[in-house]
Amino acid sequence: MSLRPLTPQERADALHKAAAARTTRATAKERLKSGELTIAQVISSGESDDAIARMRIVELLEALPGIGRVRAASIMEQLGIAASRRVRGLGIHQRRALVDFIDNK
């Protein structure tokens, strides 16, 4: 099943929407890195903000100071969170475990 071709206006609107979502995610990661936001605040904002809801958990963890690619993968494995999981896809127990793990590190 192929998608219908987009009109130039629809394509421009989609590109603008994608750029706005990337900017929102980058701002959230920068604020997380600087300490303005906690991981719990970012996760809870994903309930109302679609751009944050589509952010991968691994990107969220890597935005934290002192956590790189390997440590993020290790944390996700310890907590039983799939590598492809996004903020919206976290269950209540996974959210709680992730927030508790980060707060207690």
Sequence and secondary structure as in RCSB ss.txt:
>XXXX:A:sequence
MSLRPLTPQERADALHKAAAARTTRATAKERLKSGELTIAQVISSGESDDAIARMRIVELLEALPGIGRVRAASI
MEQLGIAASRRVRGLGIHQRRALVDFIDNK
>XXXX:A:secstr
       HHHHHHHHHHHHHHHHHHHHHHHHHHHTSS HHHHHHHTTT HHHHTSBHHHHHHTSTT  HHHHHHH
HHHHT  TT BGGG  HHHHHHHHHHHHT 
